[in-house]
C-alpha cells in the first residue's frame, strides 16, 4: 500500500508523513485529534473525543489525567442516586448523530441584495437536520467546569444553531473569515478543526436560543474559549509543518471574545499571536494562484479581519497598531458577489488607495471601503491621543500639518458619501440611490459610514482637540476652534441618526464598534445639552437618549457595551461641569488630573473594554450623583430635556439622568442591571461589571 492510500485525513491536510497506525496514527495521537482514514466512514462520538482528550492530557501532564479520574468517580457516585438517568443516557448515546452532519442552510446574511446562488455549476442542495441528540451534556447544573478537557463538541442540532447564529449575527460585522458554502461543506466532511469550532462556540452561543446552551451559557462560552486557546497555543508552537490559517482565524475570534468581555489585556495577546502566525504563514502577500478563488479570498479576508480588529482595538492610548499599511501587499477584499460565486476579481492594494479620487473609491466593495476607512481611523486615533507632542509641532490650522493631511483624506470620503443625496432617508428605507441608480444597502456600508463620522468625532472632539492645541503653545484661533467643534457636533448627530435609521430599516448593527461610536458621540451630545442654543440643546438631549438606548440593547450580549453605557450614564450626569470645553473664548481649561484621565478614558476603546480601569468619576462629579432614576421609555423631547436638566445646572444637580434599563423578561436577574448604575458605580475604583451585566439571553 503506498503512502497516499494509507495517510489519514489530518496528515494529508497538514502534509506530514503518516505511518498509518490503526485505529489512530502517531501524529493524531500526539495532537489529540480524531484520526480518520479516507476509506473509513467518519463517525465521531463523545467517546472518541473523550479518548482523544485523554491521549492529549496524558502526553503533556498527569495532573489532567488525575482530575479526569476524579470527575469520572464523582459521576459514578451520582449513579447510585439516579440510575434511571444513566440508563436513559446510554440509550441516547446509541442513537448519537454524527457531530458533523451538515447544519441548516442559512440564507439570512447581512449583505443582502447580493446573489446567494453559491452552487454555480451544480444544483443547490438543501441541508437537512439530524435528530436531536439525547446524550447528556458534560456541564452539570451545579458543576463548576474548570477543566478544558471536559468539553466536547455539542450535538449536531445545537452546533447547527450556533453556526446559523454566527452567520446571522457575527459574519460581516465587520469581520469576515469564512466562505460560507465552503465552511459548511467542510463542517459536513469533518474537516473543520475542533479548536475553530470551539472558538466559534465561545463567541456565538450568546445569540443561540437552543436549549442545549440555556443552562450556563457564560460558563460554557468561557470553557469553549479555554479549550480552543489551549489547542491553538499547542499547535502554534509545534512546528511550521502544522501551522494553518485556521489557527489565525480561531485566535482572532478568541481575541474578539476577550475584547468584548472586558479582557483587553488577554485580547491583545491573542491579537499579537494571530498577527505573528499570519506573518509566518505569509498571509500579508497574495495567496497562491493555484488555490480556488474562494479559498484565495478567504485567506485575504482573514488577514483583513485581523487588520480591522488591530486598527479598531488601538483606538486609544499607548497601544500602537501591529500592522504597517505598506507591509500588507495583498489586494483589498473583492465584491461579495465574486466571493460567494468563487470568481476572481482584481482589486487594488491598500497602499494604492491614497492616489484614488472619490469616483474611484466608490468602485470598491463595501468591505474594501471599511478597510480603507479603518486605516484612516488608525491615523486619526494616533494623532488625537498622542500625548508626547513637542512645542515645535505644526498647529492643526497649518495646511501642512498632520491634522490637515488627515482631514483632506476625510474630505475624499465625504465626497463619496455626499453622492447619496438625502442619505439618512435612504438608510431608513434600506435602499440607496446613487446617480439615480438603486443600490441595496448593506450592513458593511453602514459600518463604513459610521466609522467615517467617528473619525471626525475623534479628530475634532472638544477635549482631544484642546489637548492638541494646548501642546502647540500657541494662541488658539477662535474661528478655527469654533468651526471644528461645530463640525464635531454635526458628525455626532449624523452618526447617531445613522444607527437609529439602520435599526428602523431592520439592520442589527450588533458590532461592539457601534457601541464605542455611540459612546464617543454621546460624550459630545452630553456637552452640547448645555448649549445656549435651545434647538441644539434639544437635539443633543434626544441624540444622547438614542446613544444610551443603543448601548443598553447591546449590553445584553457584550459586556464592554455595558461598561461604556455606565461610563456615558455618569458623564451625562456630570457634563455640566465640563461644558466650558465648548467655550471658544477660553484659551485654556483648568482640569484636574482625574478629569483629564476621565475624559481620555471616555474616548479610549481599550480603557472602556478593560475591567480594571481608573475611576471614571471626578471628585466634583461624585458630589452631584443622584440615585434617582427616570424611565427610558417613550419620552418626548421636552420631558427628556427636563429630566436631564438641560440648560439649568441647578436643576441638573438635583435630578439624575436617564435610567439605563433593560427589559429582558428575566425578572430579578435583569433588575441587577436595571437598578442603580449610579449607586453601584459612584466612587468605586473598580466597578463590578459582573454584578450589573445581564448574561446572554
N, C-alpha and C positions, 0 to 999 in steps of 0.2 A: 504494500500500500504506500503510495507516495505521500508527501507531506500535505499537498493540497487537499487530499481526501481525509486525512486524519486530524487536521488542525481544527480546533474548536472556533466558535463564532468570535469569542473575545480576542483570541490570539490573532485571528485573521484581521479583525478590525484594528488591532494595535500593531500588526505587522511584526510580531515577535515569534520566535521559534516555539512550536507546540510539540510536546513529546507524546501526546495522545493518550495519556493515562486515563483509565476509567475507574470510577464514574466522573472524576474531576482531574484535569491536568494540573501540574505543579504551579503554573502561572496563576490560574484561577484560585487554587487553594491558598496561595500566598497572599493574594489580594482579597480573599473572602468573597469572591464572586461566584454566582451560579454558573457552572460550566455546561455549555450546550453544544452538541455536535450537529452539523448540518443534516445528517441522516437520522437524527433522533428528534421526535416531536417535542416541541417546547411545552413544558408543563411545570410551572413554578408554584410551589406550595409554601405554606407557612413553615412546614418542617424543613424544607430545603433552605429557606432563608435563615431560619434559626441555626441550622447546621453550618451554614456559611459564616454566620456571625461568630459561632463558637470557634471555627477554624481561625478566623481573623483575630479573635481575642487571645487564643492560645499561642498564636505566633508572636504576640507582642507583649502581653502581660498576663500573669497568672491571677492577679487580683480580679481581673474581669471575669475569669472563669469561676473564681470563688463566689463572686457576687451573683453570677448566674445560677450557681448551685443553690445559693440561699434563696433566690427567687423561686426556683423550682420547688424547694422544700416548703416554702410558705404556701405555694399553690396546692401542693399535695395535702397540706394540713387543712386547707379550706374545703377539700373534697369531703371530709368527714361530716361537715355540717350541711352540705348541699350536693349529694351525689347525683341527683337528677340533672342538675345543670351541666355536670361533667358528661353524662350520657348524651344529653342534647347537643353538647358541643362536638362530641365525636361524630354524631350523625351529620352535623353541619359541615364538618371538615370532609366527610366522604363526598359531598357534592360541591366542594370548594371550586369555584370557577378559576380559570386562568387569569392571573392578575393583569395580563397583557391583552385580554380581549379588548377590541377597539372601543374607545369611548364614543359617546354620542357625537355625531357630526354637528359642528357648530356653524351656524350661518349668521350669527349676530356679531358682526365686527364693527369696531368703531368707525373705521374709514369706509363707511357705507357709500353706495353710489358707484363703486368700482366693481367690475365683473368678478363674480365669485366662481366662475367656471374653471375650477382647478384642473379637472380632467380634460385636457385639450385634445388628447389623442385616443382616450378610451372612455366608454360610458361612465357616468358618475355612479358610484356605489354608496348607498346609504349605510352608515354604520349601525349595527344592531346592538341591542342591550342585553348583557348577560344577566342571569337571575341573581337576585340579591343573596349575598353570602350570609349564612347563619353562624359563621365562625366567630367566636368571641374576640373582642378587641383586647389588645395587650394592656390598655390603660384601664385600671380599675377605677371605680367611682371615688374611692378614698385613697387610692395609691399614689404616692408621690414619686413620679418617674424621674430618676436622676441618671440612669444608666443608658447610654446611647445604644447599646447592643440590644435593648429590649424593644426596639422599634422595628416594625415591619411595614412593607408597602401595603396600603389598605386594600380591601376588596375592590373588585372591578367597578361596581356601581358607584362606590364612594370616590374612587380615583377618577372616574368619568366626570363626576360632578365637579371635582376640583379643576380638572383640565378645562372643562367648559367655562368655569368661573374665571380661570386665568385668561383665556382668550376674550372673555367678555369684559373683565374689569382691569386687567393689567397690560394686555398686549397693546402696543402703540400708545402707551400712556406715560411718557412718550417712547419708552424703551421697546425695541423690537429684537428679539433673539431668535425667533423660530419662523421657518416657512411652515405654515400651519398644516398643510396637507402632508408634507414630508414628515413632520414631527409626529402626527397621528399615525402615519404608516409605520414609522419606526417603533412607536409605542406598541402597535399591533404585533410587530415581529420581535418584540423583546430586545430591541437594540438601544433603547434609551437607558443610560446608566442610572443606577439607583440613587447615586448622590444628587443627580439632577432632578429626579422625581422628588426626592426629599426637600430640595431647595424650593421647588415649585409649591409643594405642600405647605412649607413653612410660611411662605409669603401669601398664599391664596386661600387657605381654609377659613380665614376670617369672612370671606364672601360666600362660602358654601352653606347651603341650607340643608345639606344631607344630614340625617340623624346620626350617622357614624361619628361626626365631629361635634355633636351637640353637648357632650359631657363636660369636657375641659379643653376647649379649643386653644386657649392661650398656652396652656401647659403642653399640649400636643405640638403646637407650632414650634415652641422652643426645643422640644425633643427632636423633632424632624430637623431643625436647623443645626443642632449639635451633631446629630448623626451625619448629616451631609458635610459639615465642616471637617469632621474627623477624616472622612474619606478623601476630601479634597486635599488636605494637608498631607495625608499619607501618600497619595498618588502623585501629588505635585513635586515631592522630593524623591520619589523612587528612581527616576531616571528619565532621560529625554525620550526614550522609546515609548513611554506610556503617557506622555503629555498629549492632551487633546483639547480642542477648542471648547468642548462641552464643559471642561473644568473651568474655563474662563466664564462661561455662561452661568454656571452654578455659583461661583464665587461672587459674581456681580449681583445675582439675585439675593444672596445672603447679605451682601452689603446693603442692599435696599431694605431688607428685613430689619437689620440692626439700625439703620439710619432712621427709619420710621418708628422704631421702638425706643427712640431717645438714647441709643447707644452709639453716639457719634465716634467715639474713640475706636471701638472694635470695628465699626463700619469702615473707618479709614484704613485699618489694617487689611481688611478684605479687599477694598478697592486697590490698595497697593499690590496685593498678591495677584489680583486679576490683571492689573496692568503689566506686572512682571511676566506673568505667563503669556499674555498676549504678545509681548515683545519677543519672548523665547520662541513662540510659535510663528513669528513673523506675520502677525495679523495687521501690522501697520503698513504693509505693502500689498499690492494686488494679489489675490489668491491665484493658484494655478489655473490656467485657462482650460485644462483638461477636465476640470470639475463641471458638473451640470450648472447652468446659470443660476438656478435657485440656491444651490449649495454655495456657489461663489458669493451671492448676495447675502446669504445668511451669515457667512463669515464677516462680510463687510459690516452688516448691521450689528453684529455682536460687538465689533470694535467701536462703532459709532455710539452704541448704547453705553459702553464704559466711558467713552469720551463725554457724553452728555451728563452722566452721573458725576464724573470728575469735575466738570465745569460748574455744575449747579451746586454740588456739595461744598465747593470752595467759595461760595458767596458769603464772604465774611472775612475775619481777620486771621492772620497767622497760619493759613493753610494754603500754600501755593498749589497751583494745578500741577498734576503729574504729567500732563501732555503738553508738548510744544507743537503748535499747529503745523509748523513746517516739517515735522517728523512723520506726520500722517500722510504717507504717499500712496494712498488708495483713493479711488473715486468716491464721491458722495453717494448716498443711497439713491437708487433708481426709483422710478414711479411704482406705486403699489400694484398697478395693473401688470407691469412687466415682472414684478417679483412673484405675484401669485400665479402667473401663467408660465413662469420659468423661461422667460425670454431675455436675452442680453440687451442691455441698453447702456450706451456710453454716456457718462456723466462727468463733469469737470471735477477737479480736485479742490480741496478746501483752500489751498494757497492761491488758486486762480480766482477766487471769488472777489478779492479786493479790486480786481480790474473790471468787474462787471458793473453795468449800469442797472437801473431798476427794471428795465424791459427784459434784460437777460436773467435777472434774479427771479422774475415771475415765472420763468420757464422751468425752474427747479421744482421737484416734487416737494410736498409739504414737509416730509421728514428731512430732506436735504435743507430746506429753509430753516427748520428747527435747529439743525446743526450749526448753520451759519449764524443765526441769531444767538445761540448759546455761546459761540466763540466771542461774539461782541459783549455778551453779558459778563463773561470772564474778564474782559478788558475793563468793563465798567466797574465791577466789584474790586478789581485790583487797584484801580485809580481811586475809587471812593473810600476804600478802607485803609489806604496807605497812611501810616502814622509817622513815618520817619522822613518827612519832607525836609528839604533844605530851603533856606531863605532865598537862595538864588533861583529857585524854580520859577518857570514862567507862569504868570497868573492865567486863570481859565479864560479871560476875555482876550488874551493874545491869540491871534489866528494860527500861530504855530505851536500852541500848547497841546498837551496830551488831551485835555478836555475837549478842545475844538476838533481834534482828529477823530475822537470817538463820536462826537456829536455829528460830524459830517457823515459817518457811517450810518448813524440812525436816520439821517435825512434820506438816505437811499431807501431804507426800509419804509419810511413814511410815504415816499412817492409811490411805492408799490401798493401799500395798503390804501392809499387815497384813491387808487384806481377803482376801488369798490365804493361807489357813491352810496351814502346812507348805509354804511356797513353795519351799524347796530341794528337797524330794522331788518336787514338781510339775515343777520345771525339769528335773530328771533324767529325767522321763518324757516331756517335750516337750508336755504338755498342762496348762493351768492350770484351776483350778476357783474361780470367784468366786460366792459365794452359791449354791453347788450347781450353777452353770451352767458347762459346759465351754467353755474359750476356747483357741483354738490359740495356742501360744506362738510368738512371732516373735523374730527377731534384734533388731529395734528395741526390743522390750520389755526384752530382756536388757541392751541398751545403756543404756537409761534407768535400770534398776535398779542397774547397776554405777556409773554416774555419780552416782546418789544416795548410794551408800556412799562414793564418792570425796570427795564434798562433806564428809561427816562426818570422813573421814580427814584432810583438809587443815585443816578448822576446828578440830579437837581434837588435831592432831598434837603430840606431846610437845615437840618442838623449836620449832615455829612458835607454839604456844600460850605457851610460856615467853617467847619474844621479845616477844609482845604484853603479857604480864603484867609483865615487867621494865620495859617502856616506860611503864607506868602509874605506876611509882614507889611502889606500894602493897604492903603485905604480902599474899602470896598465900594465900587461904583453902585449907587443906589438903583439906577435903571437896569444895570446888568442883573443884580440880585433880584430885583422885583420881577423882571421877565422870567428868570429861572424858576423861582418858586411858584409863580403863576402857572407856568408850563407844567411844573411838577403836579400841581393840583388837578389840572386838566387831564393829564395822563392817568392819575389815580382814579379819577371819575370814569374814564374810558375803560380802565382795567376792571373796575368793579362792575360796570354795566355789561361788559363782555361776558363775565361769568354768570351774571343774572340772566341775560338773554340766551346764553348757551343752555342753561338749565331749562329755561322755558321751551326751547326747541327740542328737548329730550336728551341732550348730551349729559353724560355722567360727571364730566370734569372732576374725576376722582384722584388725579395725581396730587401728591402732597406738595408739589411745587406750586400748585394753585393756592394752597393754604398759606405758604410763605409769601406769595404775591399779594394775597389778601391782607396779610399782616403788615407788610410794608405800606400798602395803600391805606390801610386802616390807621396807621400812625399819622399819616398826612391828614386824613379826614378828622382825626381827633384834635389836631391843632387848629384846623380851619373851622371847627364847630364853634370857635370863639371869635370868628371874624367879625369885623364891624359891618360887613355887608350881609343883610338879612337873608338874601337869596342864597349866598354861599354857605351861610350857617345851616340853612335848611337842607340844602343838597348834601352837605358834608355829614350831617346827622343821619340822613337817610342812607347814604352810602356806608357809613360806619355800621349801621344796623345790618346791611347786607353782608359786609365783611365778617361780622361776628356770626351771623347765621350760617354762612358758608363753612367756616371753620368748625362750628358746632356740629354740623351734619357730618363732616369728615372725621371728627374726633371719635365717632363710634368705631371707626376702623383703624385710624392712625394715631398712635399715642403722641407723636410730635405735633399733630394738629391740635390736640388738647393743650399741650404746653403753650403753643402760640396763642390759642384762644384765651387762656388765662392771663398771659402777658398783655395782650391787647385790652382785655377787660380792665385790668388795673390801670394801664396807661390812659385809657379813656377817662377813668375817674380822676386821674391826676393831671390831665393835659392842660388844665387852666394855668398851671404853674410853669408851663413851657411855651405858652403862646407867644412870648417875646421873641422866640426864634423866627417868627414871621415878620417882625418889625424891621422894615428896610432902613429905618433911620438909625438903628443901633449898629455900631461898628463891631462891638464885642459883647457877648452874653456871658455873665458870670455864672458858671456851672460848677458844682462840686464834683470831685472825682466819682462819687457814687452816681450822680446824674449823668455824667459822661459815659460811664460804663453801662448804665441802663439804656441810654439812647442808642449806643452802639449795639448792644445786645438785641434790641428790638429789630434791627436791620440785619442781624447776623444769622444766617440759616443754620450754621453749625451750633451756635450757642442755643438756639431755640430747639435743637434736636439733641440736646445733651441733658442728662439727669442733673448733674451737679453743676448748675450754672449759678453765677453770682446772684445775690439778692437783687430782684428787679424793682424793689420799692425803695425810693429815697426816703430820708428822714421826714422831709416835708410831706411827701406823698402819703406816708404811713399815717400821718396825723389826721388825714381827711377821709380815710377809707371808712365806708359805712357798710354794715351788713344788710341794710335794707335792699330789697331787690324789686325789680319791676318786670312784668311778663314780657317775653319777646314774641308775642303773638301778633295778631292783626292790629297794628298800631298806626294811626295816621301820623303824618309828619308833624303836626302841631303838638300832639301828645308826646311824640318821641322827643322833640326838641325840649319840651318842658321836663321830661323825665331825666334828661342828661344835663339840665341846667344851662342850655345854650345861651351864651351871651350874658349870663348872670352868675359871676363867680360865687356870690354869697349863697344863692340858691343851689349852686353846684356843690358846694361844700356840705350842704345839708342832705342831699339826696344821692343815692348811688346810681350807677349806670344801668344798662340793660341787664336783665338776668339772662345768663347763658344756659338755658335749659335744654334738655333733650328728652323727647317723648319717644321712648323705645318700646314701651309696653312691658318693661321688665320690673315694674314695681319699685321696691326699695333699692334694688341694685342700681337702677338708673338714678335714683334720688341722690345717691352719693355724688354723682356728677352734677346733678341739678343744683344742689343746695350748697351755698357758701363758698363760691370761688374766692370771694374776698376774705371771709373769715378764716379759711384754711391757708391762704397764701400770705396774709398780712404779716409782715415782719419775719417770715420764715426764710432761712438762708437756703434750704434745700427742700422745695415743695415735694410732697409725697404724691406723685402723679398716680401711682397705683391705687391710692385710696379714692381718687377722683375720676379715674378713667373707666368708662364703660367698656368691658371686654367685647369681643366680637359678638355681634347679634345677627 
